[in-house]
């Protein structure tokens, strides 16, 4: 009877280890999936910086145009 108990105990131990290993694989896979989703949701820093640069560049062009118009007006080159 003792050998049967040891065999059943070893069998249950092996199943528990397999279940634990499977849970760990699932946990790691879910964590990797979550990391990929987060990475996909956040734009790369370079893209964000490029977009900000374009906005600032456009704003600078608008301001320079306004300065040129103001200077031309004060120099009498254009009238209102």
ZASEBA-376624 format. One record per atom (N, C-alpha, C): residue number from 1; residue in three letters; atom name; x, y, z negated. Coordinates in Angstrom, 1 decimal, always signed. Atoms other than C-alpha are relative to their C-alpha. Example, Ala and Ser with C-alpha at 12.3 -4.5 7.8 and 13.67 -1.06 7.14 Angstrom:
BEGIN
{1; "ALA"; "N"; {+0.9; -1.2; +0.0}} {1; "ALA"; "CA"; {+12.3; -4.5; -7.8}} {1; "ALA"; "C"; {+0.9; +1.2; +0.0}} {2; "SER"; "N"; {-0.9; -1.1; +0.0}} {2; "SER"; "CA"; {+13.7; -1.1; -7.1}} {2; "SER"; "C"; {-0.8; +1.1; -0.8}} 
END
This chain:
BEGIN
{1; "UNK"; "N"; {+0.8; -1.2; +0.0}} {1; "UNK"; "CA"; {+0.0; +0.0; +0.0}} {1; "UNK"; "C"; {+0.9; +1.3; +0.0}} {2; "UNK"; "N"; {-0.9; -1.1; +0.0}} {2; "UNK"; "CA"; {+2.9; +2.3; -0.7}} {2; "UNK"; "C"; {+0.5; +0.4; +1.3}} {3; "UNK"; "N"; {-0.5; -0.3; -1.3}} {3; "UNK"; "CA"; {+4.2; +2.1; +2.8}} {3; "UNK"; "C"; {-1.0; +0.7; +0.9}} {4; "UNK"; "N"; {+1.1; -0.7; -0.8}} {4; "UNK"; "CA"; {+0.8; +3.0; +4.3}} {4; "UNK"; "C"; {-0.2; +1.4; -0.4}} {5; "UNK"; "N"; {+0.1; -1.3; +0.6}} {5; "UNK"; "CA"; {+0.6; +6.0; +2.0}} {5; "UNK"; "C"; {+1.1; +0.9; +0.6}} {6; "UNK"; "N"; {-1.2; -0.7; -0.5}} {6; "UNK"; "CA"; {+4.1; +7.1; +3.1}} {6; "UNK"; "C"; {-0.2; +0.3; +1.5}} {7; "UNK"; "N"; {+0.2; -0.2; -1.4}} {7; "UNK"; "CA"; {+3.2; +6.6; +6.8}} {7; "UNK"; "C"; {-1.1; +1.1; +0.2}} {8; "UNK"; "N"; {+1.1; -1.0; -0.2}} {8; "UNK"; "CA"; {-0.1; +8.6; +6.5}} {8; "UNK"; "C"; {+0.6; +1.4; -0.5}} {9; "UNK"; "N"; {-0.6; -1.3; +0.5}} {9; "UNK"; "CA"; {+1.8; +11.3; +4.5}} {9; "UNK"; "C"; {+0.9; +0.6; +1.0}} {10; "UNK"; "N"; {-0.9; -0.5; -1.1}} {10; "UNK"; "CA"; {+4.5; +11.6; +7.2}} {10; "UNK"; "C"; {-0.8; +0.4; +1.2}} {11; "UNK"; "N"; {+0.9; -0.4; -1.2}} {11; "UNK"; "CA"; {+1.8; +11.7; +9.9}} {11; "UNK"; "C"; {-0.6; +1.3; -0.3}} {12; "UNK"; "N"; {+0.6; -1.3; +0.4}} {12; "UNK"; "CA"; {+0.0; +14.5; +8.1}} {12; "UNK"; "C"; {+1.0; +1.1; +0.0}} {13; "UNK"; "N"; {-1.1; -1.0; +0.0}} {13; "UNK"; "CA"; {+3.3; +16.4; +7.6}} {13; "UNK"; "C"; {+0.4; +0.4; +1.4}} {14; "UNK"; "N"; {-0.3; -0.3; -1.4}} {14; "UNK"; "CA"; {+4.1; +16.1; +11.3}} {14; "UNK"; "C"; {-1.0; +0.8; +0.7}} {15; "UNK"; "N"; {+1.1; -0.7; -0.6}} {15; "UNK"; "CA"; {+0.7; +17.3; +12.3}} {15; "UNK"; "C"; {+0.0; +1.5; -0.5}} {16; "UNK"; "N"; {-0.1; -1.4; +0.6}} {16; "UNK"; "CA"; {+1.0; +20.3; +9.9}} {16; "UNK"; "C"; {+1.1; +0.8; +0.6}} {17; "UNK"; "N"; {-1.1; -0.7; -0.7}} {17; "UNK"; "CA"; {+4.4; +21.2; +11.4}} {17; "UNK"; "C"; {-0.4; +0.4; +1.4}} {18; "UNK"; "N"; {+0.4; -0.3; -1.4}} {18; "UNK"; "CA"; {+3.0; +21.0; +14.9}} {18; "UNK"; "C"; {-1.0; +1.2; +0.0}} {19; "UNK"; "N"; {+1.0; -1.1; +0.1}} {19; "UNK"; "CA"; {+0.0; +23.2; +13.9}} {19; "UNK"; "C"; {+0.7; +1.3; -0.3}} {20; "UNK"; "N"; {-0.7; -1.2; +0.4}} {20; "UNK"; "CA"; {+2.3; +25.7; +12.2}} {20; "UNK"; "C"; {+0.8; +0.5; +1.2}} {21; "UNK"; "N"; {-0.8; -0.4; -1.1}} {21; "UNK"; "CA"; {+4.6; +25.8; +15.3}} {21; "UNK"; "C"; {-1.0; +0.6; +1.1}} {22; "UNK"; "N"; {+1.0; -0.5; -1.0}} {22; "UNK"; "CA"; {+1.5; +26.3; +17.6}} {22; "UNK"; "C"; {-0.5; +1.4; -0.5}} {23; "UNK"; "N"; {+0.5; -1.4; +0.5}} {23; "UNK"; "CA"; {+0.2; +29.2; +15.3}} {23; "UNK"; "C"; {+1.1; +1.0; +0.2}} {24; "UNK"; "N"; {-1.1; -1.0; -0.2}} {24; "UNK"; "CA"; {+3.7; +30.8; +15.5}} {24; "UNK"; "C"; {+0.1; +0.4; +1.5}} {25; "UNK"; "N"; {-0.1; -0.3; -1.5}} {25; "UNK"; "CA"; {+3.7; +30.5; +19.4}} {25; "UNK"; "C"; {-1.1; +0.9; +0.4}} {26; "UNK"; "N"; {+1.2; -0.9; -0.3}} {26; "UNK"; "CA"; {+0.2; +32.1; +19.5}} {26; "UNK"; "C"; {+0.3; +1.4; -0.5}} {27; "UNK"; "N"; {-0.3; -1.4; +0.7}} {27; "UNK"; "CA"; {+1.3; +34.9; +17.1}} {27; "UNK"; "C"; {+1.0; +0.7; +0.9}} {28; "UNK"; "N"; {-1.1; -0.6; -0.8}} {28; "UNK"; "CA"; {+4.4; +35.6; +19.2}} {28; "UNK"; "C"; {-0.6; +0.5; +1.3}} {29; "UNK"; "N"; {+0.6; -0.4; -1.3}} {29; "UNK"; "CA"; {+2.4; +35.6; +22.5}} {29; "UNK"; "C"; {-0.9; +1.2; -0.2}} {30; "UNK"; "N"; {+0.9; -1.1; +0.3}} {30; "UNK"; "CA"; {-0.2; +37.9; +21.0}} {30; "UNK"; "C"; {+0.7; +1.3; -0.2}} {31; "UNK"; "N"; {-0.8; -1.2; +0.3}} {31; "UNK"; "CA"; {+2.4; +40.3; +19.7}} {31; "UNK"; "C"; {+0.7; +0.5; +1.3}} {32; "UNK"; "N"; {-0.6; -0.5; -1.3}} {32; "UNK"; "CA"; {+4.2; +40.4; +23.1}} {32; "UNK"; "C"; {-1.1; +0.6; +0.9}} {33; "UNK"; "N"; {+1.0; -0.6; -0.8}} {33; "UNK"; "CA"; {+0.9; +41.0; +24.8}} {33; "UNK"; "C"; {-0.4; +1.4; -0.5}} {34; "UNK"; "N"; {+0.3; -1.3; +0.5}} {34; "UNK"; "CA"; {+0.1; +43.9; +22.5}} {34; "UNK"; "C"; {+1.1; +1.0; +0.3}} {35; "UNK"; "N"; {-1.1; -1.0; -0.3}} {35; "UNK"; "CA"; {+3.6; +45.4; +23.1}} {35; "UNK"; "C"; {-0.1; +0.4; +1.4}} {36; "UNK"; "N"; {+0.1; -0.3; -1.4}} {36; "UNK"; "CA"; {+3.1; +45.2; +26.8}} {36; "UNK"; "C"; {-1.2; +1.0; +0.3}} {37; "UNK"; "N"; {+1.1; -0.9; -0.1}} {37; "UNK"; "CA"; {-0.3; +46.9; +26.5}} {37; "UNK"; "C"; {+0.3; +1.4; -0.5}} {38; "UNK"; "N"; {-0.5; -1.3; +0.5}} {38; "UNK"; "CA"; {+1.2; +49.7; +24.4}} {38; "UNK"; "C"; {+0.9; +0.6; +1.0}} {39; "UNK"; "N"; {-0.9; -0.5; -0.9}} {39; "UNK"; "CA"; {+4.0; +50.1; +26.8}} {39; "UNK"; "C"; {-0.7; +0.5; +1.3}} {40; "UNK"; "N"; {+0.7; -0.4; -1.2}} {40; "UNK"; "CA"; {+1.6; +50.3; +29.7}} {40; "UNK"; "C"; {-0.9; +1.3; -0.2}} {41; "UNK"; "N"; {+0.9; -1.2; +0.3}} {41; "UNK"; "CA"; {-0.6; +52.9; +27.9}} {41; "UNK"; "C"; {+0.8; +1.3; -0.2}} {42; "UNK"; "N"; {-0.8; -1.2; +0.2}} {42; "UNK"; "CA"; {+2.3; +55.3; +27.2}} {42; "UNK"; "C"; {+0.8; +0.3; +1.2}} {43; "UNK"; "N"; {-0.8; -0.3; -1.2}} {43; "UNK"; "CA"; {+3.7; +57.1; +30.2}} {43; "UNK"; "C"; {+1.5; +0.1; -0.4}} {44; "UNK"; "N"; {-1.4; -0.2; +0.3}} {44; "UNK"; "CA"; {+7.5; +57.1; +30.4}} {44; "UNK"; "C"; {+0.4; +1.4; -0.3}} {45; "UNK"; "N"; {-0.4; -1.4; +0.4}} {45; "UNK"; "CA"; {+9.2; +60.1; +28.9}} {45; "UNK"; "C"; {+0.4; +0.8; +1.2}} {46; "UNK"; "N"; {-0.4; -0.7; -1.2}} {46; "UNK"; "CA"; {+10.8; +61.0; +32.2}} {46; "UNK"; "C"; {-1.2; +0.6; +0.8}} {47; "UNK"; "N"; {+1.2; -0.4; -0.8}} {47; "UNK"; "CA"; {+7.4; +61.2; +33.9}} {47; "UNK"; "C"; {-0.7; +1.2; -0.8}} {48; "UNK"; "N"; {+0.6; -1.1; +0.7}} {48; "UNK"; "CA"; {+6.0; +63.4; +31.1}} {48; "UNK"; "C"; {+0.9; +1.3; +0.1}} {49; "UNK"; "N"; {-0.9; -1.1; -0.1}} {49; "UNK"; "CA"; {+9.1; +65.7; +31.2}} {49; "UNK"; "C"; {-0.1; +0.6; +1.4}} {50; "UNK"; "N"; {+0.1; -0.5; -1.4}} {50; "UNK"; "CA"; {+8.8; +66.0; +35.0}} {50; "UNK"; "C"; {-1.2; +0.8; +0.2}} {51; "UNK"; "N"; {+1.2; -0.8; -0.1}} {51; "UNK"; "CA"; {+5.2; +67.0; +34.8}} {51; "UNK"; "C"; {+0.0; +1.3; -0.7}} {52; "UNK"; "N"; {-0.2; -1.2; +0.7}} {52; "UNK"; "CA"; {+6.0; +69.6; +32.2}} {52; "UNK"; "C"; {+0.9; +1.0; +0.7}} {53; "UNK"; "N"; {-0.9; -0.8; -0.8}} {53; "UNK"; "CA"; {+8.8; +70.9; +34.3}} {53; "UNK"; "C"; {-0.7; +0.6; +1.2}} {54; "UNK"; "N"; {+0.8; -0.6; -1.1}} {54; "UNK"; "CA"; {+6.5; +71.3; +37.3}} {54; "UNK"; "C"; {-1.0; +1.0; -0.4}} {55; "UNK"; "N"; {+1.0; -1.1; +0.5}} {55; "UNK"; "CA"; {+3.9; +73.2; +35.3}} {55; "UNK"; "C"; {+0.8; +1.2; -0.4}} {56; "UNK"; "N"; {-0.8; -1.2; +0.4}} {56; "UNK"; "CA"; {+6.6; +75.5; +33.9}} {56; "UNK"; "C"; {+0.6; +0.7; +1.2}} {57; "UNK"; "N"; {-0.5; -0.6; -1.3}} {57; "UNK"; "CA"; {+8.1; +76.0; +37.4}} {57; "UNK"; "C"; {-1.1; +0.8; +0.7}} {58; "UNK"; "N"; {+1.1; -0.7; -0.7}} {58; "UNK"; "CA"; {+4.7; +76.9; +38.8}} {58; "UNK"; "C"; {-0.3; +1.3; -0.8}} {59; "UNK"; "N"; {+0.3; -1.2; +0.8}} {59; "UNK"; "CA"; {+4.1; +79.3; +35.9}} {59; "UNK"; "C"; {+1.0; +1.1; +0.2}} {60; "UNK"; "N"; {-1.1; -0.9; -0.3}} {60; "UNK"; "CA"; {+7.5; +80.9; +36.5}} {60; "UNK"; "C"; {-0.2; +0.7; +1.4}} {61; "UNK"; "N"; {+0.2; -0.6; -1.3}} {61; "UNK"; "CA"; {+6.7; +81.4; +40.2}} {61; "UNK"; "C"; {-1.2; +1.0; +0.0}} {62; "UNK"; "N"; {+1.2; -1.0; +0.1}} {62; "UNK"; "CA"; {+3.3; +83.1; +39.3}} {62; "UNK"; "C"; {+0.5; +1.2; -0.6}} {63; "UNK"; "N"; {-0.5; -1.2; +0.7}} {63; "UNK"; "CA"; {+5.1; +85.4; +36.9}} {63; "UNK"; "C"; {+0.9; +0.8; +0.8}} {64; "UNK"; "N"; {-0.9; -0.7; -0.9}} {64; "UNK"; "CA"; {+7.8; +86.3; +39.4}} {64; "UNK"; "C"; {-0.8; +0.7; +1.1}} {65; "UNK"; "N"; {+0.9; -0.7; -1.0}} {65; "UNK"; "CA"; {+5.1; +87.1; +42.0}} {65; "UNK"; "C"; {-0.6; +1.2; -0.6}} {66; "UNK"; "N"; {+0.6; -1.1; +0.7}} {66; "UNK"; "CA"; {+3.4; +89.3; +39.5}} {66; "UNK"; "C"; {+1.0; +1.2; -0.2}} {67; "UNK"; "N"; {-1.0; -1.0; +0.2}} {67; "UNK"; "CA"; {+6.6; +91.1; +38.7}} {67; "UNK"; "C"; {+0.4; +0.7; +1.3}} {68; "UNK"; "N"; {-0.3; -0.6; -1.3}} {68; "UNK"; "CA"; {+7.4; +91.6; +42.4}} {68; "UNK"; "C"; {-1.1; +1.0; +0.4}} {69; "UNK"; "N"; {+1.1; -0.9; -0.4}} {69; "UNK"; "CA"; {+3.9; +93.1; +43.0}} {69; "UNK"; "C"; {+0.0; +1.2; -0.9}} {70; "UNK"; "N"; {+0.0; -1.2; +0.9}} {70; "UNK"; "CA"; {+4.2; +95.4; +39.9}} {70; "UNK"; "C"; {+1.2; +0.9; +0.5}} {71; "UNK"; "N"; {-1.2; -0.9; -0.4}} {71; "UNK"; "CA"; {+7.7; +96.6; +41.1}} {71; "UNK"; "C"; {-0.3; +0.7; +1.3}} {72; "UNK"; "N"; {+0.4; -0.6; -1.3}} {72; "UNK"; "CA"; {+6.4; +97.2; +44.6}} {72; "UNK"; "C"; {-1.0; +1.1; -0.2}} {73; "UNK"; "N"; {+1.0; -1.0; +0.3}} {73; "UNK"; "CA"; {+3.5; +99.1; +43.2}} {73; "UNK"; "C"; {+0.6; +1.3; -0.6}} {74; "UNK"; "N"; {-0.7; -1.1; +0.7}} {74; "UNK"; "CA"; {+5.7; +101.3; +41.0}} {74; "UNK"; "C"; {+1.0; +0.7; +1.0}} {75; "UNK"; "N"; {-0.9; -0.6; -1.0}} {75; "UNK"; "CA"; {+8.1; +101.9; +43.9}} {75; "UNK"; "C"; {-0.7; +0.6; +1.2}} {76; "UNK"; "N"; {+0.8; -0.7; -1.1}} {76; "UNK"; "CA"; {+5.2; +103.1; +46.1}} {76; "UNK"; "C"; {-0.1; -0.8; +1.2}} {77; "UNK"; "N"; {+0.1; +0.9; -1.2}} {77; "UNK"; "CA"; {+5.5; +100.2; +48.5}} {77; "UNK"; "C"; {-1.4; -0.5; +0.3}} {78; "UNK"; "N"; {+1.4; +0.3; -0.1}} {78; "UNK"; "CA"; {+1.9; +99.3; +47.9}} {78; "UNK"; "C"; {-0.9; +0.9; -0.8}} {79; "UNK"; "N"; {+0.9; -0.9; +0.8}} {79; "UNK"; "CA"; {-1.1; +101.2; +46.7}} {79; "UNK"; "C"; {-1.3; -0.8; -0.4}} {80; "UNK"; "N"; {+1.1; +0.7; +0.5}} {80; "UNK"; "CA"; {-4.2; +100.1; +44.8}} {80; "UNK"; "C"; {-1.2; +0.1; +0.8}} 
END
